[in-house]
Amino acid sequence: MGDVEVEIERTVAAPIAEVFARLADIEGHNAWVPGRGSMLRATRQTSPGPVALGTTYEDRTRMGTMPGEVAELDAPHRIVYHWWDRTSSGRTRMEGWPGYTLEAVGERETLVRHHARLRANGVRALGAPVLRIVARRERTATMDALVRSFDQPR
């Protein structure tokens, strides 16, 4: 297996509850996740109701559509998503766990620690060094977009 881990920190000029709400709003990601620097094209929630542990979604990416679910949820401090890409026979080619841990830094600032873990299986595992570079670039673009999303009125 080719495992890759990326960690990025940013301070967001908004209260922790607002930052968490933005990260947990699956369909709201479409409004702020960057078009450039990201493989993500659109995302949609596929299970009804408010976002909770086990809520499902689909990401439309440059590589195709990938299902996912909320794997961890501790509002307003932590959310972890889990997505996967499987073959038609059900073998997992790749999967990822992008997660966010939030810490209030005063009333109007939040420290966001983003930890993304990716796993490539089979022949894709050979590309782990390249995957690490791509993942760092994409995750940095996402974190920078999160920060910018609070700089603009919504």
Steps between C-alpha positions, in 0.01 A plus 500: 500500500606856435401715796536877488435747781478877475463752784422868452401773748326827436342764721154605385355840593167363627357339812544123535128428458489682164812326370370160608162569339671583170713183509199283593272645229567240231312670217628838617851386404404581141494871587856525637716202399733622225450409135874535440742284692233249598382177342153560644243630255183474713367319803152403611352342807332168420333422833215707646509724801763708672863393479576238764728203550439269202353768271581402142605713206645482148794697371517564127871527421728506200542124558126426510233480768604372841272418792581593855369534852555702815731273701548715813298788636552695823343842446647759499847352543552219251365357176653226287373394161577164336480450123596203282548398139422135426527281194189346346588179686505686833875530567604830650745684273534812713343647809548809708420645838509882489441629852487832678569574866394845618615702799362839602767770519305781654143587410554573130780266395526125453810289452423227247728198489439301185624144489448299184590134471490328162547135418575370151476126439640272233697658219386847614710457814810540282395859439501595871786754462309684227173461691664673799588803285153517343328455837703776667425740213127417501461510877689833519269647234198380699623645829587832336152508344344438842689799642398719202135392531479691828666809349204544264138570591275202421 
